[in-house]
Amino acid sequence: MTDGSDFRDLLKEIVAYKASLQVESGNAELYDIDSVTNGFDITTEFDDDTECVVTLKSAAVGATYTNYFNKGMRFTDILYVSPDGDGSDGSNWEKAYATFPAAYTAASDDVNDFTLIYVSPGTFDFAVTGGQAIAKNIAIEGAGIGVTIFKNTHATNTHVFTVSKPFYITNCTIYRMTTSHGIVLTSGAQPYIENILIDMGTEAAAAGTGLSITSVSHGIFKNINIKGDSATTTIGIDINTSSHNHFDVIDIDECAIGLIIQNVASDNNSFHHTDFHHNTLGIDINAGNNQHFEDVTFVGNTTNVDDEVGDSHWININGQFIVGSYPQDLVGVTVADGAANAYGTYVEIISAATNDGPFSIVGATLEAEDSGHHAIRLSADGGTTYFYEVNIDVAAAVAQRVALTLPTGTEFVFNKGTQITAAWKSSNGNSEVNLIWLQRQYMR
């Protein structure tokens, strides 16, 4: 948005920002700003390419209505925080409040209002017992990571922010202090958190959690870096009794536990483009069902995954994972075929008890008893379905071995406790001592 002089262009911008403006008069009549017959005068102010202040003034109604737009979000008021402000009313940078608590106190507590608070460069120490409670509809926009810094150095601090209302925060760093947490989200919070750093090691090295999420659903978390202190019991993200939260572009580094999911009600949380590196334990799934992990990378963790549930969905998992052959001997597992051109009975190749973490099958070595056409199927559900099938041709020489590499990029990633079985088919139907070895890539 660069030009607010034209009414029609403004309407197009409002539509593009997925916003709408309606004005209700004192006699409860609803006026739309695109109806020029209602006698509204419209003025606009543009602070930059993302913010628009729209003011409607009606001679007929005798009232003025102001709406604020920032990055497509509608706010009922904007306040400013800067140590250089005069602290009068927070309406601009010159009149900015010197502290964040002062701006928060001035913000409306009406459940239908949403206040945007701009915070200047600087370090803002709340120095309050417990932490800064957010029990109003608040959005916080700092000047950038490492530029706007929040912390709480009070002797009895337990957190920096605790949130129980719709909440948006971006472009800042949060220093977790001794024995405290960074952001604590509780019941009632509807969070949208993006582009922040939660640092749990620079200011103080002690136990605590960067992002604690309890009884929260449908939160959005994007571009978050959490730096812990692996020498202590720091936790990057703690999800408890929370479901359907979406995480994208998350980096968790040097924590005792990068991510912990607990309580049976913690279902269907999604993680995309998430990196776990140099943590003692990357992911700890203690409870909850159907977590989703896609484009996840593990680097330098002591243990990547400890999964006590075993029903998560894993897609495109990256890292340096050990590949082992099963069975771990030179004998192999004998798999007989059925009648000519028919599969025989599925036979266990890798037992369920052997798999106590996520894994994939990346290769196979096959030894056919006799020449002819052969086909092999691999199954992860006892033969009800199969996830891989391949055909091979064997020449006249007996005991000929064929090594196969399974597809990558679209491979199945199986959960702990999954049994892998195989079935064999041949053109002549008399191959009774075919042998199979599988190569398992273990992600734990």
C-alpha positions in Angstrom: 0.0 0.0 0.0 1.5 3.3 -1.1 -1.3 5.6 -2.0 -4.4 6.2 0.1 -5.8 9.1 -1.9 -8.1 7.1 -4.1 -11.2 5.6 -2.4 -11.5 2.7 -4.8 -7.8 1.8 -4.5 -8.2 1.8 -0.8 -11.1 -0.6 -1.0 -9.0 -2.9 -3.2 -6.2 -2.8 -0.6 -8.6 -3.6 2.2 -9.9 -6.6 0.3 -6.3 -7.7 -0.5 -5.5 -7.6 3.2 -8.6 -9.7 3.9 -10.0 -6.9 6.1 -13.4 -5.2 6.2 -14.7 -2.0 7.8 -18.2 -1.4 8.9 -19.5 1.4 11.1 -22.4 1.1 13.4 -24.1 4.4 14.3 -25.8 5.4 17.5 -29.1 4.3 16.2 -27.7 0.8 15.5 -27.7 1.3 11.7 -24.8 -0.4 9.9 -23.0 1.7 7.4 -20.5 0.3 4.8 -17.6 2.5 3.7 -18.1 1.5 0.1 -21.5 3.2 0.1 -20.7 6.8 -0.7 -24.3 7.9 -0.1 -23.8 7.4 3.6 -21.9 10.7 3.9 -18.7 9.3 5.2 -15.4 11.2 4.8 -12.4 8.9 4.7 -8.8 9.8 5.5 -5.8 7.5 5.6 -2.3 7.6 7.0 0.5 5.3 5.8 3.5 4.8 8.1 5.2 2.3 5.8 4.3 -0.4 3.3 2.6 -2.5 5.9 0.6 -0.2 8.1 -2.5 1.8 7.3 -4.6 3.9 9.6 -8.1 4.5 8.3 -10.4 7.1 9.9 -14.1 7.5 9.0 -15.9 10.6 9.8 -19.7 11.1 9.3 -21.5 14.3 9.6 -24.8 12.5 9.6 -23.9 10.2 12.5 -21.7 12.7 14.3 -18.9 10.3 15.2 -15.4 9.3 14.1 -14.2 5.7 13.8 -10.6 4.7 13.5 -9.2 1.3 12.4 -5.6 0.2 12.2 -4.2 -2.4 9.8 -0.8 -4.0 10.1 0.2 -6.9 7.9 -3.4 -7.6 7.2 -4.4 -7.7 10.9 -7.0 -5.3 12.3 -6.3 -3.5 15.5 -8.4 -1.1 17.6 -5.5 0.8 18.9 -1.7 1.2 18.5 0.6 2.0 21.4 4.4 2.7 21.4 7.1 1.7 23.9 10.5 3.5 23.9 12.9 4.7 26.5 13.1 7.9 24.6 9.4 8.7 24.8 7.9 11.2 27.2 5.5 8.6 28.6 2.4 10.7 28.2 0.0 8.5 26.3 2.0 6.1 24.1 0.2 7.3 20.9 3.5 7.7 18.9 7.2 7.4 19.4 7.5 10.9 20.9 4.9 10.1 23.5 5.9 6.5 23.9 5.7 4.7 27.2 9.1 4.0 28.7 8.3 0.5 29.8 6.2 -2.3 28.4 4.2 -2.8 31.6 3.0 0.8 31.3 1.8 0.2 27.7 0.1 -3.0 28.7 -1.7 -1.3 31.6 -3.0 1.4 29.1 -4.2 -1.2 26.6 -7.9 -2.0 26.5 -9.2 -5.0 28.3 -12.3 -5.2 26.2 -12.6 -8.7 24.8 -13.6 -7.2 21.4 -10.5 -4.9 21.2 -7.0 -5.8 20.0 -4.1 -3.6 20.8 -0.8 -3.5 18.8 2.2 -2.4 20.9 5.3 -1.4 19.0 8.5 -1.7 21.0 11.7 0.1 20.1 15.2 -1.2 20.1 16.5 -1.8 23.6 16.5 -4.2 26.5 13.3 -4.2 28.6 13.5 -5.8 32.0 10.1 -6.4 33.6 11.7 -7.0 37.0 8.3 -8.3 38.4 7.3 -11.2 40.6 6.4 -14.2 38.4 6.4 -12.5 35.1 4.5 -10.2 32.7 0.9 -11.5 32.5 -0.9 -11.1 29.2 -4.6 -11.3 30.0 -5.7 -8.8 27.2 -5.8 -9.2 23.5 -2.3 -7.9 22.7 0.1 -7.9 19.7 3.7 -7.1 20.3 6.1 -6.1 17.5 9.7 -5.4 18.2 12.5 -4.0 16.1 14.1 -7.3 15.4 15.8 -10.4 16.9 18.7 -9.2 19.1 17.4 -5.6 18.8 14.4 -5.7 21.0 15.0 -7.9 24.1 12.6 -8.8 26.9 13.7 -10.4 30.2 12.7 -10.6 33.8 15.4 -10.4 36.4 13.2 -10.2 39.5 14.5 -12.5 42.3 11.2 -14.5 42.3 10.7 -14.6 38.5 9.2 -17.7 37.0 8.8 -16.6 33.4 9.0 -13.7 31.0 5.5 -13.8 29.6 2.5 -15.8 30.6 -0.4 -15.6 28.2 -4.1 -16.5 28.6 -5.6 -14.4 25.7 -5.3 -14.1 21.9 -1.6 -13.1 21.5 0.8 -12.1 18.7 4.5 -11.5 19.1 7.2 -11.0 16.6 10.7 -9.6 15.9 12.3 -9.8 19.4 14.6 -11.9 21.7 13.5 -13.3 25.0 16.1 -14.0 27.6 15.0 -16.7 30.0 16.5 -16.0 33.4 17.5 -18.4 36.3 14.9 -21.0 37.1 12.4 -19.4 34.8 10.6 -20.0 31.5 10.4 -17.9 28.4 6.8 -17.8 27.2 4.1 -19.7 29.1 0.9 -20.2 27.1 -2.1 -21.4 29.1 -5.8 -22.0 28.6 -7.4 -19.2 26.7 -4.3 -18.3 24.7 -4.7 -18.1 21.0 -1.0 -17.6 20.0 0.6 -16.5 16.8 4.3 -16.3 17.4 6.9 -15.7 14.7 10.4 -14.5 14.1 11.7 -14.6 17.7 14.7 -16.0 19.6 14.3 -17.6 23.0 17.7 -17.7 24.6 18.0 -19.9 27.8 21.8 -19.8 28.1 23.3 -16.4 27.5 21.9 -14.6 30.7 21.6 -17.6 33.0 22.2 -21.3 32.9 19.6 -23.2 34.8 16.6 -25.5 34.4 13.6 -24.1 32.5 11.5 -24.2 29.4 11.7 -21.9 26.4 8.1 -22.3 25.2 5.6 -23.9 27.5 2.2 -24.8 25.9 -0.6 -26.1 28.1 -4.2 -26.4 27.2 -3.7 -24.6 23.9 -5.1 -25.6 20.5 -4.6 -24.3 17.0 -1.7 -22.1 17.8 0.7 -20.9 15.0 4.5 -20.8 15.6 6.8 -19.8 12.8 10.5 -19.0 12.4 11.4 -19.5 16.1 14.9 -20.2 17.3 15.3 -21.7 20.8 18.8 -21.9 22.3 19.2 -23.9 25.5 21.9 -25.0 27.8 22.5 -28.7 27.5 24.5 -28.8 30.7 21.2 -28.2 32.6 17.7 -29.5 32.2 16.5 -26.9 29.7 13.5 -27.9 27.5 13.0 -26.2 24.2 9.2 -26.7 23.7 6.9 -28.5 26.2 3.5 -29.4 24.8 1.0 -30.5 27.5 -2.7 -31.2 27.0 -2.5 -29.3 23.7 -3.6 -30.3 20.2 -3.6 -29.2 16.6 -0.8 -26.6 17.0 1.3 -25.8 13.9 5.0 -25.3 14.0 7.0 -24.2 10.9 10.7 -23.2 10.6 11.7 -24.1 14.2 15.4 -24.5 15.3 16.1 -26.0 18.7 19.7 -26.1 19.8 21.6 -27.3 22.9 18.7 -28.3 25.1 18.5 -31.3 27.4 15.2 -32.1 25.6 14.4 -30.2 22.4 10.7 -31.1 22.3 8.6 -33.0 24.8 5.0 -34.0 24.2 3.0 -35.2 27.2 -0.6 -35.9 28.3 -3.0 -38.1 26.3 -4.9 -35.0 25.0 -1.8 -33.7 23.1 -2.9 -34.9 19.7 -2.3 -33.9 16.0 0.5 -31.3 16.5 2.4 -30.6 13.3 6.1 -29.8 12.8 7.5 -28.6 9.5 11.0 -27.6 8.6 12.2 -28.2 12.1 15.8 -28.7 13.1 17.1 -30.4 16.3 20.8 -30.1 16.8 23.2 -30.8 19.6 20.5 -31.6 22.1 20.8 -34.4 24.6 17.5 -35.7 23.4 15.8 -34.2 20.3 12.2 -35.4 20.6 10.5 -37.0 23.6 7.0 -38.3 22.8 5.5 -39.5 26.1 1.8 -39.3 25.3 -0.7 -38.0 22.7 -1.5 -39.4 19.3 -0.9 -38.6 15.6 1.9 -36.1 15.7 3.1 -35.0 12.3 6.7 -34.4 11.4 7.7 -33.3 7.9 11.1 -32.0 6.7 12.7 -32.5 10.1 16.5 -32.6 10.5 18.6 -34.1 13.3 22.2 -33.1 13.7 24.6 -34.0 16.6 22.0 -35.0 19.2 22.9 -37.7 21.7 19.6 -39.4 21.0 17.2 -38.2 18.3 13.9 -39.6 19.3 12.4 -41.3 22.3 8.9 -42.4 21.3 6.7 -44.0 23.9 3.6 -43.9 21.7 4.5 -45.0 18.2 1.8 -43.6 16.0 3.3 -40.4 14.6 3.6 -39.6 10.9 7.2 -39.0 9.6 7.9 -37.6 6.2 11.3 -36.6 4.8 13.4 -37.0 7.9 17.0 -36.0 7.5 20.1 -36.8 9.4 23.0 -39.2 9.7 21.4 -42.5 10.7 23.0 -45.9 11.1 22.1 -48.5 8.6 22.2 -52.1 9.8 21.4 -55.5 8.2 18.7 -57.7 9.6 19.1 -60.5 10.5 22.6 -59.6 11.6 24.2 -62.8 10.4 25.2 -64.6 7.2 22.3 -67.0 7.2 19.4 -64.8 6.4 15.7 -65.5 6.8 14.1 -68.3 4.8 11.0 -67.3 2.8 9.2 -69.9 0.8 7.0 -69.1 -2.2 3.5 -70.4 -2.8 2.2 -72.3 -5.9 3.5 -71.2 -9.3 3.0 -67.4 -9.6 1.5 -67.1 -6.2 2.9 -65.6 -3.0 3.6 -67.7 -0.1 3.0 -66.9 3.6 4.5 -63.7 5.0 7.5 -64.4 7.2 8.9 -62.1 9.9 12.2 -60.4 8.9 12.5 -57.8 11.6 10.6 -58.2 14.9 8.5 -55.5 16.4 10.6 -55.6 19.6 13.7 -54.8 17.7 12.3 -51.4 16.6 12.0 -49.0 19.5 12.2 -45.8 17.5 11.3 -44.5 14.0 13.0 -46.3 11.1 12.9 -47.0 7.4 13.9 -49.9 5.2 16.5 -48.7 2.7 17.7 -51.9 1.0 17.4 -55.6 0.7 19.6 -58.6 -0.3 17.8 -61.5 -1.9 19.0 -65.0 -2.6 16.7 -67.2 -4.8 16.9 -70.9 -4.5 16.6 -71.5 -8.3 16.4 -69.7 -11.6 13.4 -68.1 -13.0 11.2 -65.1 -12.4 10.7 -64.0 -8.8 8.8 -61.3 -6.9 9.0 -60.1 -3.3 6.7 -58.0 -1.2 7.5 -56.3 2.1 4.7 -55.5 4.6 4.5 -53.5 7.8 1.1 -54.9 8.9 1.5 -58.6 8.7 0.6 -58.9 5.0 -2.7 -57.1 4.9 -1.0 -54.5 2.6 2.5 -54.1 1.3 4.8 -51.1 1.1 7.3 -52.4 -1.5 7.2 -55.0 -4.3 10.0 -55.9 -6.7 10.6 -58.4 -9.5 13.9 -60.1 -10.2 15.2 -62.5 -12.8 17.6 -65.2 -11.6 19.9 -67.0 -14.1 20.6 -70.8 -14.0 23.2 -70.5 -11.2 21.8 -71.4 -7.9 22.1 -69.2 -4.8 22.5 -66.0 -6.8 22.3 -62.9 -4.7 20.7 -59.6 -5.7 21.1 -56.4 -3.8 18.4 -53.8 -4.0 18.1 -50.2 -2.9 14.6 -49.0 -1.9 13.3 -45.6 -3.1 14.3 -42.5 -1.2 12.3 -39.3 -0.9 9.1 -41.2 -0.9 10.0 -43.9 1.5 7.9 -45.1 4.4 9.1 -44.1 7.9 7.7 -46.6 10.4 7.1 -46.1 14.1 8.5 -48.1 17.0 7.0 -51.5 17.5 6.4 -52.1 13.8 7.1 -55.7 12.5 8.4 -56.1 9.0 7.5 -59.2 7.1 8.2 -60.5 3.6 6.4 -62.8 1.1 7.9 -64.5 -2.0 6.5 -65.5 -5.4 8.3 -67.4 -8.2 7.3 -68.6 -11.7 7.9 -72.2 -11.0 6.5 -72.5 -7.5 9.1 -74.7 -6.0 11.5 -72.3 -4.3 11.4 -73.3 -0.7 14.7 -71.9 0.7 14.9 -68.3 -0.6 16.8 -66.0 1.7 16.3 -62.4 2.6 18.2 -59.7 4.5 16.9 -56.2 5.0 18.8 -53.0 5.6 17.2 -50.8 8.3 18.0 -47.2 8.8 17.4 -46.4 12.5 16.5 -42.8 13.3 16.9 -43.0 17.1 
